[in-house]
């Protein structure tokens, strides 16, 4: 008994001998061949297949879908009729060669003329237009927000595919205004791939991708994106165990961000503070925290904040970074605990779109460290238990490293005889053995 498919498109894809990635690639090629401003990502294809369509696909996408699959979009997104004939796998992507029998000759001629006009416009000007760029932007925003809430395994393929599509457009010809938009989008999506590489412990690859992000930002002449790229380089260095390098990148980004009002300015100062704290530079850390607070007071959202998700630095995250600063400064562990609790309270009471599983885990790890320093071992378990319950695919590099710092603190000779500390060490070791990076190895 064949599995019921939610849409006709899902049935067509299931019957195809092509992978979903190959189908997406064919759709994009079909759009280019017919002069259409229509992009498609793997994520969007899967939404279409599932019938999860909140807004109707754009006209250009509907026209390409009809050419590519030989059916109107409304039919493709509807549940399949039992008697429907699914195109043979070899026909998918080539059905334009034979117009549907129900199409009148007049309609065929009209479609042919429109197609020729679109091809002429394409051949004489550019390979991408406003609709394709708007679709790319829609997909980029969706992935940036999914990044902080979903496992990497569910979005990594879409990220790589979207980066490839964006680079492919840039390698063609566009109007100057479209080129700038594409460089911005290429920078944003490359930044996400770089962050994913860092989260999987591939620091060299992450830094290479971050440099590419900076080049894209430079070509787009986008000051905020350049500052964000420097912050990303700071984060990569920080989690790679190079705090002084992290501080230098954050300082470089802060110089760029001086005239900006977006949250990246507060993020850079907070990144710098946390890095200085790790090397015991108390005055530098305090000064950077004060700058972060000042930037927050004068914050006005910019276009990166409007993307949301990975590209915004909310108040809760700023408290988390402050906790990560104070926890390394002698005599300020109570402040670290206060900041961590504030972060967690804001995450739990704030909008769902501002929740980020990695940042919440980080705040809990900083709270656990602060409580160890205060001798509150039972409080350590309360802080860390939700993190230790994360499924392996959520155990990205920063989380494993943060929990590892708690493990190191629990090895203090004064805790050697503590049954609570010993039990927590065992749980942390078990937790760290199966990480997101291990799943991809």
N, C-alpha and C positions, 0 to 999 in steps of 0.2 A: 504494500500500500504506500503510494507516494505521499510525501509530506505536503500538507496544505501550505500554500504560499499566500502571504497577506496581500500581495499586489501582482498584477500581470508582469510588471517589470521584474519582480523577484523570481517569477516562474521562468521568464526569458533568461535571466542571468544564471539560474540554476541549471537550465538546459544547455547553456553554452559550454564549449570546451575551453574557453578562455578564463583566466583568473580575473578577479574583480579589478586588480591593478591594470591588467591589459585592456579591460573594457573601458576604464577611465581614460587611459592613454589613447585608445581609439576614438573616444568621444571628443577629446581635445583636438586630435588630428583632424577629425571630421569638421569640427568648428572652423579650424584654420583653413582647410581646403575650400570651405564654402563661404569664407569671408565673414564669419559670425563672431561677435564679441561674446563668446560663451565659454566659461570655464566650468570644470567639474572636479571636485575632490572626492577621494574615497569615502570620506565621512558623509558628504552630501549624497553620493550614490546609495550608501547604506540607509540613509534616512528615507530616500525615495523608495527603496525596496521595501522598507518597513511600513511605508505609508505615513511616516512621521513628518508631515509637511504642514508647517504652521502658516507659511505664506506661499502663494502660488509661484512656481518657478518663473523666472523672467522670460519675456517673449523670445529672446535669442536662444535661451536654453530649450524652450519648447519647440522652436523650429529645428534645432539640431537634433533633439530627441526624436522628432518625427522622421528626419532623414536617417538617423543612425539605427533606430529600432523599427521603423516602419509603422508606427502607431502614434496617434495623438497623445499628448502628455496626460490628458484627463483619463484616457483609457489605461495608460501605463501605471498610473498611481491608484487605480481602482482595483478591487478584488477581481481576480480572473474569472471569467465565465467558464463554465465547465466545458463548453463546446469550442472554446477558442483554440485556434491553431497557433502553436508557438513556432516562431521561425526556427529553421534549422540552424545549428550553431554556426555553420559556414556562411549563413546569410546575414548574421548580425553585423552591423556596420557597413553592409553593402546593399541594403534594401532600396537605396535610392535608385538603383539601376532598373527597378521595376516598380512603377507607380501603382498604388492600390487600385483594384478594378473598379471600385466605386467612385474614383475621382474622374470628373468630367474632363474632356480634352481642353476646355476653356480654362479650367482650374490648373491643369498641368502646365499650360502655356504661361499663365500668370505666375505660377511658382518658378518656372524656368527663367522668366524675365527678371523676377526679383533676385533670384540666385545669381544671375549674370551681373546685375547691378551691384550686388554686394561684393562679388568677386572683383569687379573693376575697382571699387572703392578700396578694397583690401590691397590689390596689386599696386595701386598708385600711391597709397599713403602708409598704412601701418597694419600691424598684425594683432592689435589689441585696442579695445576702446573702453568707454566708460562703464558699460554693463559688465564686461569681464572683470574689470578692476573692482567694481562694487561687489561682485560675487566673491572675488578673492578676499576682499576686506571682511566680508561677512564670515567667511571660513576662518580667517585669521583670528577674528574676535572670538568666535566660538571655541577655537582651540586654546587661546590664551586663558579663557575662563575655565575650560575643562581641565587644563593643566594642574590647577591647584586643588582640584577635587577628585580627579580620577587617576587610576594607576597608569604609569607610563606605558604599560603593555597595551592599553586600549587606544592610545592616541599616537604612539610613535610612528606607526605606518602612515597615518594621515599627515603628520608633521613633515616627514621626508618627502612624501608625494607632493604636498603643497609647496614645499621649497623648490622642488624640481619644476613644477608648473610655473612658478614665479620666475625662476632663473631662465626657463625656456622662453617666456615672453620677453624678458630683458635682452635675450640674445637675438631677438627679431628687431623690427623697426616700429617705433611709436612716435607719437607727437611728444614734444618736450614736456608738456604737463603730465602726460601719462607716464613718461620715463621716471619723473620724480616720484610719482605715486607708487610705481612698481619698486623703486629702490627703497622706499619707506617700508613697504610690505615685505620685501625680501629681507630687509634688516630685522624686522620684527620676527618673522618666522625663523630666520637663522639664529636669532637670539634664543628662541625657544629650543631649537635643536642643540645649541651650545649648553643651555641649562640642563637639558636631558642628559647630555654627555657627562656633565659634572655630576648629576645625580646618580649616574651609573659608575662613577669613579674613573672615568676616562678624561683625566684632567688635561692631557696634551691635546687631544681632539677638541675638548671644550674651549681651550684657549685659542686654537686655530680658528674655530668657528666664531668666537667672540671678535677676533680681528676682522674676519669677513663682515660681521655685523657692523663694525665701526666703519669699514670702507663703504658699505651700503649707505650708512648714515651720512658719511662725508659726501658721497655723490648726490645724495638727496638734499644736502645742506640743511640737515635737520639737527639742530643743536640739542634738543631733548634726547633724541635717539643716540647721539654721540655720548652724552652724559650717561645714559642707561647702559651703553656698551662698556664704558669704563667701570660702572658699578658691577656689571656682570663679571668683568675681569677680576675685580676685587673679591667677589664672592668665590670665584674659582680658586684664586690663590689662598683665600682663607680656609676653605674646606680641604685644600691640598696640604695644609699645614705650613703655609708660608705667610704668617701674619704681617710681617714688615712689608712684604711686597703688596699684600692686600691693602695696607694703609696707604702706600704710594699711589696705587691705582685709584683709590677713593679720593685722595687729594687732587689728583689730576682731573677726575670727573667733577669734583666740587668747583674747580676753577671754571670749567665749562658751564656748570649749572648756576653760577652766580646770578645771572639775570633771569633765571627761570622761576616760575611760581608753582610748578607741578610737584607732585610728591617725590619725584626722583631726587630733588635737592635734599630733602630730609633723609631719604634713604642713603645717599652717599655719606652724609655726616654721621649717620648711625652706623654704617659699615666701617667707617674710619674709627669711630669710638671703640667698637667691639674688637677691631684688630689691634689697636694700641693697648687695650686692656690685657690682651693675651701676652704681650711682651712686658707688661708691668709699667707702661708709660702712663702714669696716673694723670698728670696735668694735661697731656695731649688728649687722653680719653675724655676727661671732664669737659675740656674746651669743645671737643667735637659734639658731645651730647648737648651742650648749650646751644650750639649752632643748629643741631637737629630740632630742638624745641622752638627756636626762633623761626626756622623754615616752616614748621607746622603751624605756627600762629599766622603766618602770612600766606598760607597755602591757598591757591586757586587752581582748580582742576585744569589740566591741559589735555591735548589729544592722546597722550599715552595713558593718562588716568582714565580717559573715556573708554579705552580698550578694556580696562579692568583686568581681573584675574592676576596673571603673573606680572603685569605691567603697572600695577598700582601698589603704593606703599601705604596701607591704611594705618589708622591710629593704633590698632591692636598690635600690628607687626612692629611698630615703633617701640611699644612697651616691651615686646619680646626681645628686641635688640638691646634695649637699655638693661634688661635683666642679664643678657649675655655679656654686657660690659661690667656691671656691678659685681657679678659673681666672681670675677677674677681680680677684684680690687679689695685688698685687706680692709676689714672693718665695715664693709658695705654689703655684706651678705643679706642683711635684713632688707635693704633697699632692693636687692636682686629679687628676693621673694615677693616683695610688694609689687614690683613691676611685672613679674611673671603672672601673678594672680590677676592683675589688671588686664593683662593681655588675654588670659583665658576667659575672664568675665565678658570682655568685649566680643570675643569670638563666639561665645555661647549665647549671648543676648543680641548680637548684631544681626544684620541681614545675612541670609544664607549665602548670597553670592560673594560675601567677604570671608567666608570660612576657607581655611587652607589646611589640609591635614598635616602637611610637613611643618608648617609654622606652629600649629598647635602642639605638635609633638616636640618641637624645639623648645617652646615655652615651658612645657612640662619637664623636659630634661633640665632646663636652667633652674626651675623650682626645686627639682630633686637635689641638684648640686647645692643650692642655697641651704636646704634643710639638712644635708649631710654636714655642712660646715657649722650649722647650729646644733648638731647632735640630735636632730629630730628624725630618727630612722623610720619610725612608723609613718611619718608624713612623707618620707621618700617613696614608700610603696604606694600610698594614695596618689601621689603625683605621677608615678611612672606606670602604674597598672594599665591605664587605657592605651598607652603606647605599646606596651608589651603584647597587647592583644591585636595589634595590626597584622593583617595578612601579609605574607611574604612579598607580594607584588607592590605593597605600599612602603616597604622598607628600603627607601632610597638612601643614597650615600650620606646625606646630611643627617638623616634620622639615626642611622647606624653609628655615625661618628659621635653624635650628641649623647646617645645612650652609652657609647663606649667611654666617654668622659665620666659619666656617672660610675661606670664599672671601675675606672681607675681610682676615683675618689673613695670607693668602697673598699679598696685594697689597703687603705691607710692602716698602719700597724696598730693604731688604737682601736680599730674595728675588727681586729683579727679573730677575736673570740665571740663576736656577735653572731648569733644564729640568724638574725634578720638580714645582716649584711651578707652572710654566706649564702643565704637563700636567694637574695636579689642578684648576687654575682652569677650564680648558676643559671637563673632565668635569663639574664642579659646575654650570657654566653650562648645559650640555646637560641635566643632571638636572633643574634648576629650571624649564626651559622647559615641561615637561609635568607638571603637578601634579594632585592630586586635585581641587583647586578648578577648574583649567582644564577638567577633564573634565565638570564639572557646569555650566559657563558656557553 
